Amino acid sequence: MLKETTVNLEGGRVDTVHFYLLDILRGFAALAVVIWHYQCFFFQGVPAALPENFDRSLQPFYALLSLFYNEGSRAVQLFFVLSGFIFFSQYLTKIRARQVDGITFLLLRLTRLYPLYFVTLVAVAVGQWTALWANGAYFVYPCNSILRFIPSLLLISEWLPQKYVCSVAFNGPGWSLSVEAFLYLAFFLFARFVVPRRRLPGFIVTLGLMGVGIGFDAWDGYHLMGEPMICFFAGGAVYFIWDHLKDYKRLVGISLALGLGLAAAVVSVIFGVRTAVLGSLAYPSVVLLLAILQTRDQGRKFRLIGDITYSVYLLHFPIQLYVMLILSLVGLHLDFYSPFAWLGFFTLLIVISVLSYEYFERPAQRYLRRALIGKRRQMEDRAANPTMPRPANVI
């Protein structure tokens, strides 16, 4: 769930906000990516590729979902903007005030993201190697060697310049988790050592980092310093605006968000839809608008959308892989242009995602945080207070 509990940079009061509306937005972003990837069902041949006669417009419900079918991959940039906003709002002042150290920050993120990431990575590796044995080709993503598996396992597969490494491998959507890991590191260093204590200088520095990202993107340089940096720090800039406007001038904030959206539309018409336009204007305007409109419980009844978004995002490709693998092994053919196939896939995905969140992700997160963070805090408290009683089960 997207949540913020913090003290603003000017030392104001403590606020707690549950960003249910941003949860819903994140859910739509995940849906866009999944619909974009529906085309994976049509890959064929060695190496696997879309057939020449593939007609995107014949996919189910195209009239309603054409935007997602054609542009759904761009929703990943929205994830980065959302991450920037949430991390600035939830961690910026805590890290700056040394209330959260680097190890705790790392453990908080890994205990949330890594269990499902690890399971899906291994599942896809097994599925891809089985597909190679059964069909003579990998499914969709061709780079599935053990040498590629190791950096994927360590969440650093996207850290090298892309001209020197193979394309997206294993669980394709997982590439963005490697990027997120890089952004988390950059954010912690920024929050700990760079960001000024006062709001306006912090906002200016954040805009400067956005500018660095725009420069890298235009230069086509190191990709982690391009698109991801633009989007993440654009989300951070939105946080500074929201933090300044959230207690007053609500109309001004809404007008500003709409103005940013209009500017994005105008620039897109003139120069075309580009990463810098989406990441620095269009998506931030939507995030700002929804954050300003958020009240205490608005959108709460849709919280499940936010809860399972991560599951939907990471599980959809493994499900596609195993559906196609099973069909090939038993010699069956399924018409994926059929609306019933589409509905069946999405129903299966949602059901598995709900089960994954409730019975795997949440329990794993609680267990790991108790085991790792809880014990660490006990050790720190005991070091600070040597007379503190030891637990009865410690010998």
ZALO-640043 format. One record per residue: residue in one letter; x, y, z of N, C-alpha, C in turn. Coordinates in steps of 0.001 Angstrom, whole numbers, padded with zeros to 6 digits, always signed. Example, Ala and Ser with C-alpha at 12.3 -4.5 7.8 and 13.67 -1.06 7.14 Angstrom:
BEGIN
a+013190-005690+007800+012300-004500+007800+013200-003300+007800/s+012850-002250+007080+013670-001060+007140+012900+000030+007870/
***
This chain:
BEGIN
m+000838-001182+000000+000000+000000+000000+000880+001241+000000/l+000495+002276-000726+001261+003505-000787+000881+004368+000405/k+001827+004571+001327+001527+005228+002582+002645+006195+002912/e+002271+007291+003593+003289+008255+003995+003086+008630+005444/t+004147+008567+006227+004141+009028+007602+005432+009794+007813/t+005355+011082+007971+006600+011844+007992+006407+013201+008632/v+007515+013881+008842+007522+015288+009222+008075+016061+008048/n+007423+017173+007675+007905+017861+006484+009260+018508+006740/l+009907+018933+005667+011289+019416+005780+011408+020689+006596/e+010304+021419+006733+010348+022659+007492+010049+022418+008975/g+009927+021140+009375+009697+020840+010780+008254+020920+011188/g+007337+020769+010260+005908+020869+010549+005383+019649+011261/r+004072+019561+011345+003427+018507+012107+003541+017167+011385/v+003316+016108+012133+003350+014771+011577+002013+014463+010928/d+002033+013942+009729+000831+013570+009002+000929+012112+008589/t-000203+011475+008529-000256+010118+008003-001270+010093+006879/v-000828+009711+005707-001692+009681+004537-001566+008320+003888/h-002690+007697+003608-002713+006469+002821-003131+006845+001415/f-002252+006663+000477-002505+007104-000890-003266+006030-001672/y-004516+005836-001303-005334+004822-001975-005534+005155-003448/l-005670+006438-003764-005868+006827-005165-004635+006492-006004/l-003468+006625-005414-002255+006244-006136-002141+004735-006245/d-002685+004008-005263-002773+002551-005393-003558+002168-006643/i-004698+002846-006832-005533+002553-007999-004776+002884-009282/l-004085+004021-009289-003300+004403-010463-002223+003370-010753/r-001558+002896-009708-000527+001873-009889-001133+000585-010442/g-002366+000278-009997-003048-000897-010525-003317-000779-012008/f-003739+000406-012461-003962+000623-013895-002655+000525-014670/a-001564+001003-014066-000268+000895-014736+000124-000570-014924/a-000088-001390-013889+000210-002822-014006-000672-003469-015059/l-001953-003087-015087-002867-003625-016092-002400-003273-017491/a-001918-002054-017671-001423-001629-018979-000265-002499-019436/v+000654-002790-018515+001808-003621-018862+001364-005030-019223/v+000419-005589-018454-000037-006951-018720-000733-007031-020075/i-001565-006037-020373-002251-006041-021670-001236-005900-022803/w-000237-005066-022625+000826-004944-023618+001506-006287-023853/h+001741-007030-022773+002418-008322-022871+001501-009454-023318/y+000222-009187-023509-000663-010240-023998-000170-010767-025346/q+000518-009922-026099+001042-010330-027399+002056-011469-027281/c+002594-011703-026068+003552-012807-025895+002931-014149-026263/f+001629-014283-026152+000963-015535-026501+001089-015863-027991/f+001463-014881-028792+001505-015082-030237+002922-015299-030766/f+003922-015255-029871+005295-015488-030315+005455-016928-030791/q+006274-017123-031828+006511-018450-032367+007831-018470-033138/g+008300-019670-033475+009515-019809-034270+010769-019891-033424/v+011909-020057-034130+013226-020129-033498+014157-019167-034227/p+014606-018059-033610+014208-017621-032272+012765-017105-032256/a+012144-017121-031085+010740-016741-030976+010545-015270-031316/a+009526-014999-032095+009197-013627-032490+007735-013578-032910/l+007209-012370-032999+005848-012221-033489+005810-012575-034971/p+004827-013351-035416+004744-013702-036835+004456-012467-037682/e+004848-012538-038937+004663-011387-039826+003197-011021-040009/n+002308-011990-039916+000886-011719-040114+000168-011359-038813/f+000930-011126-037730+000295-010761-036461-000402-009409-036609/d-001655-009364-036230-002460-008143-036317-002868-007739-034908/r-002237-006710-034401-002507-006265-033034-003973-005914-032820/s-004593-005382-033846-005977-004921-033709-006979-006057-033574/l-006552-007303-033829-007449-008444-033689-007444-009027-032274/q-006602-008491-031399-006568-008981-030031-007880-008646-029318/p-008242-009437-028312-009555-009270-027671-009775-007868-027105/f-010995-007359-027330-011437-006073-026781-010532-004916-027221/y-010018-005013-028433-009070-004008-028899-009686-002617-028940/a-010943-002518-029297-011587-001203-029393-011549-000465-028055/l-011656-001210-026955-011641-000597-025628-010226-000432-025076/l-009330-001326-025482-008010-001402-024849-006865-001061-025788/s-007165-000413-026886-006128-000153-027890-004960+000647-027321/l-005246+001593-026436-004163+002387-025847-003190+001491-025088/f-003722+000527-024323-002870-000383-023570-002129-001340-024489/y-002815-001844-025508-002168-002760-026446-001010-002086-027187/n-001166-000811-027494-000166-000115-028302+000904+000598-027477/e+000533+001105-026301+001459+001940-025531+001652+001453-024104/g+001187+000251-023793+001221-000213-022407+002602-000275-021793/s+003628-000480-022625+004982-000570-022071+005432+000739-021426/r+004828+001839-021824+005206+003139-021260+004757+003288-019806/a+003883+002397-019346+003398+002493-017970+004504+002215-016956/v+005581+001546-017368+006691+001294-016442+007267+002616-015956/q+007301+003618-016808+007789+004930-016390+006931+005503-015269/l+005631+005214-015313+004748+005678-014246+005104+005014-012925/f+005504+003737-012959+005957+003077-011735+007122+003836-011112/f+008066+004274-011948+009221+004989-011424+008812+006331-010802/v+007874+007032-011432+007390+008302-010873+006711+008058-009527/l+005865+007037-009468+005196+006702-008210+006209+006337-007130/s+007224+005569-007504+008263+005212-006536+008954+006458-005998/g+009276+007381-006884+009929+008610-006446+009080+009376-005448/f+007804+009542-005748+006917+010279-004840+006818+009596-003484/i+006592+008277-003497+006412+007556-002247+007694+007508-001430/f+008819+007296-002063+010063+007211-001300+010458+008559-000725/f+010233+009622-001458+010491+010945-000900+009563+011212+000279/s+008295+010854+000144+007340+011160+001205+007517+010272+002422/q+007916+009031+002221+007988+008097+003332+009348+008063+004007/y+010421+008278+003261+011760+008054+003808+012662+009274+003853/l+012371+010314+003097+013338+011399+002936+013763+011993+004274/t+012796+012475+005068+013163+013118+006336+013695+012114+007343/k+013215+010875+007278+013695+009857+008225+015157+009527+007976/i+015528+009399+006697+016929+009128+006376+017786+010345+006700/r+017271+011533+006345+018020+012770+006602+018268+012952+008093/a+017296+012537+008940+017419+012678+010391+018074+011462+011046/r+018541+010512+010204+019204+009294+010685+018277+008419+011529/q+016977+008517+011267+016034+007616+011919+015989+006265+011207/v+016399+006233+009952+016494+005001+009176+017902+004934+008598/d+018654+003895+008957+020003+003756+008413+019988+002923+007143/g+021149+002779+006530+021221+002109+005237+020811+000650+005292/i+021237-000068+006333+020911-001495+006417+019418-001691+006625/t+018817-000891+007510+017372-000996+007735+016597-000677+006468/f+017010+000362+005768+016353+000735+004517+016444-000404+003505/l+017629-000997+003387+017819-002117+002468+016926-003294+002848/l+016892-003630+004130+016091-004770+004572+014602-004527+004380/l+014145-003305+004616+012736-002990+004407+012333-003220+002963/r+013192-002823+002038+012854-002985+000630+012974-004442+000190/l+014036-005109+000595+014236-006488+000166+013164-007414+000719/t+012743-007213+001959+011734-008094+002538+010385-007926+001861/r+010166-006797+001240+008910-006608+000497+009009-007163-000918/l+010122-006915-001588+010201-007204-003015+010845-008549-003350/y+011833-008959-002569+012662-010063-003034+011997-011436-002979/p+011181-011773-001974+010621-013138-001961+009896-013510-003247/l+008964-012684-003719+008247-013017-004950+009168-012898-006155/y+010064-011920-006141+011018-011792-007247+011848-013058-007387/f+012342-013580-006271+013178-014778-006299+012386-015982-006811/v+011176-016167-006305+010355-017314-006703+010040-017258-008194/t+009661-016082-008691+009323-015983-010113+010561-016122-010989/l+011704-015631-010524+012939-015786-011292+013298-017259-011453/v+013244-018006-010366+013566-019436-010420+012533-020177-011262/a+011257-019855-011076+010198-020530-011835+010369-020306-013332/v+010700-019086-013715+010881-018789-015134+012145-019459-015668/a+013192-019482-014870+014422-020158-015315+014138-021623-015615/v+013429-022290-014710+013081-023700-014933+012197-023839-016159/g+011218-022951-016289+010319-023010-017436+011028-022749-018749/q+011929-021785-018776+012652-021462-020011+013586-022595-020406/w+014277-023187-019448+015181-024284-019782+014394-025511-020241/t+013196-025683-019668+012329-026770-020132+011825-026490-021541/a+011479-025241-021825+011019-024871-023164+012119-025092-024195/l+013351-024772-023830+014468-024994-024747+014630-026481-025043/w+014498-027317-024016+014608-028764-024197+013444-029313-025023/a+012213-028831-024777+011032-029395-025428+010799-028837-026824/n+011075-027519-026992+010706-026855-028246+011898-026356-029050/g+013090-026437-028489+014268-025954-029192+014445-024463-029164/a+013648-023765-028351+013744-022303-028275+013164-021823-026963/y+013715-020707-026477+013137-020069-025302+011836-019374-025689/f+011028-019065-024689+009761-018380-024896+009957-016876-024747/v+009843-016151-025821+009876-014675-025904+011268-014114-025629/y+011783-014287-024400+013054-013668-024027+014189-014679-024209/p+015182-014371-025057+016165-015381-025462+017388-015505-024565/c+017613-014571-023646+018877-014544-022897+018687-015174-021527/n+018837-016493-021462+018533-017205-020226+019664-018130-019795/s+020895-017700-019995+022046-018501-019593+022280-018368-018096/i+023071-019268-017558+023390-019220-016132+024186-017956-015807/l+024989-017467-016754+025745-016235-016525+024817-015032-016421/r+023691-015091-017139+022705-014023-017038+021859-014188-015774/f+021728-015430-015303+020921-015695-014111+021542-015071-012864/i+022848-015119-012758+023523-014641-011545+023282-013143-011311/p+023520-012263-012291+023201-010854-012036+021718-010606-011823/s+020863-011427-012455+019432-011302-012194+019125-011651-010744/l+019765-012684-010244+019574-013097-008857+019995-011993-007898/l+021030-011252-008262+021560-010184-007398+020891-008832-007651/l+019908-008794-008547+019177-007563-008872+020081-006497-009491/i+021082-006921-010246+021971-005949-010889+022031-006167-012399/s+021074-006902-012944+021136-007263-014364+021066-006050-015285/e+020475-004957-014827+020339-003762-015662+021365-002686-015345/w+022337-003003-014504+023274-001977-014075+024398-001741-015071/l+024619-002684-015971+025664-002514-016980+025107-001784-018195/p+025926-001038-018913+025459-000415-020156+024871-001467-021085/q+023690-001220-021600+022946-002235-022333+023625-002670-023629/k+024504-001853-024163+025200-002253-025399+026162-003413-025158/y+026505-003660-023879+027468-004710-023573+026826-005984-023018/v+025529-005986-022819+024865-007148-022241+023716-007580-023127/c+023242-008799-022858+022129-009350-023612+020852-008591-023269/s+019836-008755-024095+018568-008086-023859+017858-008695-022660/v+016648-008243-022398+015889-008667-021224+015798-010188-021147/a+016008-010731-019957+016099-012182-019788+015122-012666-018724/f+014949-013985-018684+014152-014673-017672+012772-014014-017538/n+012406-013608-016308+011088-012988-016117+011157-011550-016609/g+010831-011351-017884+011031-010070-018549+010667-008849-017740/p+009448-008760-017164+009093-007561-016399+009996-007305-015203/g+010732-008327-014754+011608-008152-013603+012766-007210-013834/w+013004-006809-015107+014108-005883-015361+013932-004583-014569/s+012658-004171-014392+012418-002903-013707+012764-002990-012228/l+012778-004216-011655+013175-004358-010253+014665-004102-010087/s+015451-004496-011068+016873-004172-011043+017083-002661-011120/v+016294-002009-011951+016361-000548-012043+015935+000085-010722/e+014847-000434-010130+014380+000084-008844+015476-000042-007783/a+016192-001168-007781+017262-001351-006808+018329-000264-006958/f+018665+000056-008207+019614+001140-008465+019062+002470-007953/l+017775+002726-008201+017157+003971-007768+017095+004063-006244/y+016857+002926-005569+016842+002939-004112+018202+003347-003564/l+019257+002800-004164+020606+003159-003731+020874+004638-003971/a+020528+005119-005164+020734+006531-005486+019925+007419-004545/f+018695+007011-004252+017843+007811-003366+018419+007869-001958/f+018867+006733-001433+019397+006745-000068+020606+007676+000025/l+021516+007576-000926+022687+008455-000909+022276+009913-001045/f+021286+010174-001897+020777+011534-002073+020179+012053-000769/a+019310+011232-000139+018630+011664+001079+019608+011829+002241/r+020599+010978+002274+021532+010983+003400+022592+012064+003296/f+023068+012340+002079+024236+013196+001952+024026+014462+001119/v+022962+014515+000304+022856+015599-000669+021721+016565-000370/v+020528+016069-000121+019353+016936-000063+019480+017960+001066/p+019262+019240+000763+019273+020251+001822+018098+020043+002777/r+018218+020615+003982+017179+020415+004980+015911+021203+004654/r+016052+022313+004002+014873+023124+003730+014253+022746+002391/r+012959+023050+002263+012167+022537+001154+012609+023079-000195/l+012736+024402-000332+013022+024989-001639+014370+024540-002203/p+015465+024603-001428+016728+024069-001975+016634+022590-002334/g+015923+021806-001528+015755+020396-001849+015016+020196-003155/f+014000+021007-003378+013233+020950-004625+014116+021293-005814/i+014949+022317-005662+015832+022744-006759+016853+021660-007087/v+017444+021054-006058+018418+019981-006297+017744+018804-006998/t+016513+018484-006589+015778+017389-007219+015518+017690-008693/l+015131+018922-009001+014946+019314-010396+016268+019185-011170/g+017370+019516-010506+018666+019385-011158+018980+017949-011538/l+018634+017011-010666+018861+015602-010971+017941+015135-012100/m+016728+015669-012140+015866+015408-013298+016536+015875-014575/g+017132+017062-014516+017816+017605-015689+018970+016733-016126/v+019712+016173-015156+020787+015236-015500+020215+014038-016245/g+019077+013530-015762+018440+012402-016428+018000+012729-017837/i+017447+013921-018029+017024+014339-019370+018230+014428-020302/g+019353+014916-019773+020557+014992-020579+021052+013618-020996/f+021076+012670-020070+021505+011313-020400+020550+010671-021396/d+019254+010921-021231+018274+010330-022139+018438+010881-023552/a+018661+012189-023653+018848+012798-024977+020151+012328-025618/w+021166+012117-024807+022475+011684-025304+022490+010190-025612/d+021495+009458-025111+021428+008003-025267+022612+007358-024573/g+022909+007869-023387+024025+007345-022618+023591+006228-021686/y+024249+006134-020550+023995+005080-019568+022516+005106-019181/h+021776+004050-019507+020314+004142-019467+019758+004312-018062/l+020436+003811-017020+019939+003994-015664+019953+005458-015256/m+020828+006233-015852+020908+007658-015553+019985+008479-016447/g+019231+007810-017319+018326+008498-018219+016885+008406-017774/e+016115+007588-018476+014677+007464-018208+014351+007211-016740/p+014957+006223-016056+014598+005996-014651+014863+007205-013759/m+015975+007898-014000+016325+009046-013169+015346+010205-013389/i+014957+010426-014638+013963+011464-014924+012699+011195-014119/c+012197+009987-014247+010898+009648-013661+010943+009642-012139/f+011970+009013-011567+012042+008890-010113+012151+010264-009454/f+013035+011094-009951+013209+012399-009321+012100+013375-009703/a+011391+013110-010791+010165+013870-011059+009137+013569-009978/g+009042+012295-009579+008171+011949-008463+008608+012634-007184/g+009921+012748-006973+010419+013480-005816+010051+014947-005859/a+010140+015559-007039+009753+016965-007175+008272+017144-006866/v+007456+016192-007305+006023+016236-006996+005811+016207-005485/y+006610+015424-004782+006483+015377-003323+006691+016752-002711/f+007733+017471-003135+007987+018791-002573+006810+019732-002823/i+006230+019669-004023+005070+020510-004338+003895+020112-003456/w+003634+018814-003382+002510+018333-002560+002704+018701-001096/d+003913+018555-000587+004190+018858+000816+003960+020336+001111/h+004188+021183+000120+003982+022607+000301+002509+022992+000209/l+001740+022266-000600+000356+022663-000879-000685+021852-000126/k-000295+020771+000546-001297+019830+001046-002192+020421+002129/d-001704+021410+002882-002494+021957+003978-003278+023214+003599/y-003031+023760+002430-003752+024955+002021-003626+025128+000513/k-004388+026062-000018-004336+026367-001448-004583+025114-002299/r-005565+024314-001896-005884+023086-002615-006195+023372-004074/l-006939+024448-004322-007297+024798-005698-006062+025122-006513/v-005080+025779-005898-003844+026113-006598-003114+024833-007010/g-003075+023861-006091-002416+022609-006397-003083+021856-007535/i-004406+021823-007514-005140+021151-008584-004892+021863-009912/s-004905+023172-009882-004667+023944-011099-003260+023690-011632/l-002294+023602-010717-000919+023344-011133-000805+021959-011778/a-001447+020965-011167-001408+019615-011730-002027+019592-013120/l-003158+020242-013277-003799+020284-014589-002947+021055-015590/g-002274+022102-015099-001400+022870-015981-000220+022051-016473/l+000364+021239-015590+001451+020359-016005+000972+019357-017046/g-000233+018832-016833-000787+017893-017805-001013+018541-019150/l-001518+019784-019135-001734+020502-020387-000409+020783-021086/a+000611+021161-020299+001927+021405-020891+002472+020143-021541/a+002272+018998-020883+002719+017730-021457+002015+017445-022769/a+000702+017736-022818-000055+017501-024044+000453+018383-025177/v+000719+019662-024880+001188+020602-025903+002565+020189-026426/v+003476+019857-025499+004817+019447-025906+004761+018171-026738/s+003865+017261-026365+003731+016003-027109+003250+016250-028526/v+002342+017184-028687+001838+017506-030020+002948+018097-030885/i+003783+018918-030255+004834+019606-031010+006012+018676-031307/f+006463+017944-030296+007692+017165-030428+007465+015663-030450/g+006242+015220-030247+005963+013792-030162+006050+013301-028727/v+005480+012124-028488+005491+011547-027145+006881+010986-026861/r+007551+011558-025901+008907+011145-025556+008988+010804-024072/t+010012+010056-023727+010209+009666-022337+010267+010882-021427/a+011021+011895-021834+011182+013075-020996+009851+013782-020766/v+008976+013778-021769+007674+014427-021635+006800+013657-020655/l+006740+012344-020829+005930+011526-019936+006477+011560-018512/g+007783+011378-018388+008383+011254-017071+008465+012537-016289/s+008603+013676-016963+008793+014940-016253+007549+015806-016201/l+006546+015531-017039+005346+016375-017058+004048+015579-016923/a+003817+014651-017828+002513+013987-017889+002234+013145-016649/y+003081+012172-016383+002852+011313-015229+002924+012074-013901/p+003900+012964-013710+003908+013729-012455+002643+014547-012241/s+002054+015074-013316+000826+015854-013156-000307+014990-012617/v-000396+013751-013089-001439+012843-012603-001190+012476-011144/v+000055+012163-010805+000387+011809-009432+000096+012971-008490/l+000477+014171-008881+000218+015344-008052-001275+015565-007858/l-002035+015446-008918-003481+015668-008826-004119+014670-007863/l-003797+013393-008002-004399+012379-007146-003931+012509-005699/a-002672+012881-005508-002164+013061-004143-002875+014217-003451/i-003127+015294-004171-003828+016442-003594-005290+016103-003317/l-005900+015316-004198-007305+014952-004025-007513+013906-002933/q-006438+013227-002517-006580+012158-001538-007077+012681-000197/t-008156+012098+000296-008613+012327+001659-008306+011076+002464/r-008683+011066+003738-008280+009970+004602-008697+008606+004079/d-009951+008452+003664-010446+007131+003272-010848+007028+001805/q-010643+008079+001044-011061+008053-000351-010322+006957-001124/g-011092+006036-001720-010512+004941-002475-010126+003742-001641/r-010413+003778-000328-009965+002696+000550-010598+001352+000188/k-011831+001376-000269-012499+000119-000580-011851-000594-001771/f-010982+000112-002491-010263-000500-003618-008827-000847-003244/r-008526-000965-001961-007143-001179-001523-006565-002473-002069/l-007414-003448-002383-006916-004714-002926-006162-004486-004231/i-006572-003471-004991-005885-003173-006246-004411-002876-005987/g-004164-002048-004989-002778-001739-004655-002047-002921-004055/d-002754-003714-003253-002121-004854-002591-001565-005868-003592/i-002315-006125-004666-001910-007201-005581-001200-006688-006823/t-000970-005384-006911-000333-004841-008110+001030-005474-008375/y+001835-005602-007334+003164-006184-007502+003061-007635-007951/s+002104-008370-007380+001906-009768-007771+001505-009860-009234/v+000549-009038-009636+000098-009048-011031+001255-008762-011966/y+002074-007792-011590+003180-007378-012449+004219-008481-012619/l+004583-009166-011535+005643-010169-011621+005146-011547-012038/l+003869-011838-011837+003372-013188-012100+002827-013387-013509/h+002517-012300-014214+001798-012505-015480+002660-013219-016529/f+003947-012883-016607+004769-013575-017606+005030-015041-017242/p+005351-015372-015982+005479-016800-015650+004222-017604-015983/i+003049-017018-015757+001814-017723-016105+001737-017938-017611/q+002072-016911-018387+002076-017060-019842+003048-018158-020279/l+004236-018145-019696+005255-019142-020044+004750-020553-019793/y+004193-020794-018618+003774-022158-018280+002512-022572-019024/v+001630-021629-019328+000467-021968-020159+000938-022443-021530/m+001853-021706-022146+002338-022080-023472+003162-023363-023419/l+003918-023561-022353+004727-024766-022217+003833-026003-022081/i+002806-025896-021260+001889-027028-021073+001156-027342-022372/l+000694-026290-023071-000008-026515-024339+000898-027221-025342/s+002164-026822-025391+003077-027454-026352+003393-028894-025967/l+003509-029174-024671+003847-030521-024224+002704-031510-024455/v+001450-031026-024343+000301-031927-024542-000241-031849-025960/g+000353-030960-026786-000042-030874-028186-001375-030200-028440/l-001750-029250-027594-003012-028530-027772-002765-027136-028323/h-003763-026584-028984-003708-025220-029511-004862-024423-028924/l-004574-023204-028512-005604-022322-027963-005620-021032-028754/d-006810-020599-029132-006957-019373-029908-006943-018175-028959/f-005799-017511-028887-005685-016388-027965-006308-015104-028516/y-006804-015136-029735-007615-014028-030222-009027-014090-029643/s-009365-015199-029029-010699-015372-028467-010855-014559-027175/p-011975-013855-027015-012223-013131-025757-012250-014061-024553/f-012683-015312-024760-012741-016249-023643-011337-016612-023155/a-010381-016720-024078-008994-016983-023679-008447-015796-022882/w-008758-014609-023327-008319-013382-022641-008887-013328-021233/l-010200-013554-021117-010859-013510-019806-010322-014612-018895/g-010079-015795-019476-009528-016888-018678-008155-016561-018141/f-007309-015963-018978-005957-015596-018547-006006-014574-017423/f-006809-013529-017593-006850-012484-016570-007498-012978-015281/t-008491-013850-015394-009084-014419-014186-008062-015248-013427/l-007334-016096-014151-006289-016906-013528-005233-016029-012880/l-004825-014965-013569-003799-014063-013046-004262-013393-011759/i-005480-012881-011723-005975-012187-010539-006088-013152-009364/v-006623-014334-009614-006779-015311-008530-005415-015687-007943/i-004462-016008-008799-003132-016387-008316-002469-015209-007602/s-002682-013986-008086-002078-012803-007463-002640-012576-006064/v-003942-012732-005902-004551-012573-004577-004005-013630-003619/l-003951-014871-004077-003419-015944-003237-001957-015698-002894/s-001190-015224-003872+000222-014947-003641+000400-013871-002578/y-000377-012798-002679-000245-011700-001716-000641-012138-000309/e-001771-012819-000207-002303-013175+001106-001520-014289+001781/y-001092-015272+001018-000536-016479+001624+000964-016675+001407/f+001585-015786+000632+003038-015890+000460+003743-014570+000758/e+003376-013503+000052+004118-012258+000184+004007-011652+001580/r+002785-011504+002086+002619-010911+003414+003256-011758+004511/p+003003-013083+004534+003675-013892+005564+005195-013862+005449/a+005705-013926+004228+007156-013888+004049+007721-012561+004527/q+007042-011469+004215+007512-010153+004641+007528-010047+006160/r+006447-010491+006810+006394-010409+008268+007497-011259+008904/y+007660-012473+008393+008668-013367+008967+010074-012788+008811/l+010394-012325+007602+011740-011811+007354+012016-010542+008144/r+011017-009689+008288+011247-008459+009049+011420-008750+010536/r+010674-009718+011043+010896-010104+012440+012279-010710+012616/a+012651-011569+011660+013918-012281+011792+015122-011383+011587/l+015020-010438+010654+016170-009621+010297+016169-008267+011000/i+015099-007523+010823+015054-006171+011384+014786-006217+012880/g+013860-007089+013305+013525-007161+014722+014722-007556+015569/k+015450-008603+015163+016625-009027+015918+017706-007955+015910/r+017833-007274+014778+018855-006224+014699+018551-005093+015682/r+017277-004719+015759+016914-003653+016695+017093-004097+018142/q+016807-005369+018453+017041-005878+019796+018518-005784+020157/m+019388-006130+019198+020820-006059+019450+021266-004621+019685/e+020701-003676+018903+021061-002274+019073+020584-001760+020426/d+019359-002133+020820+018841-001697+022113+019674-002276+023253/r+020094-003532+023106+020882-004174+024149+022271-003534+024245/a+022818-003146+023088+024126-002483+023114+024036-001113+023780/a+022905-000435+023546+022719+000883+024152+022373+000786+025637/n+021796-000369+026037+021388-000561+027427+021823-001957+027885/p+023058-002109+028328+023584-003440+028677+022804-004133+029783/t+022053-003381+030614+021289-003997+031702+019943-004524+031241/m+019635-004356+029953+018356-004835+029410+018278-006360+029528/p+017176-006910+030058+017066-008372+030218+017172-009084+028867/r+017843-010243+028857+017916-011047+027656+016670-011901+027545/p+016227-012193+026303+015078-013075+026138+015342-014421+026796/a+014268-015050+027306+014405-016290+028051+015014-017420+027240/n+014801-017385+025898+015252-018496+025063+016675-018290+024545/v+017336-017229+024979+018716-016979+024547+019664-017546+025590/i+020583-018395+025164+021534-019022+026100+022851-018236+026121/
***
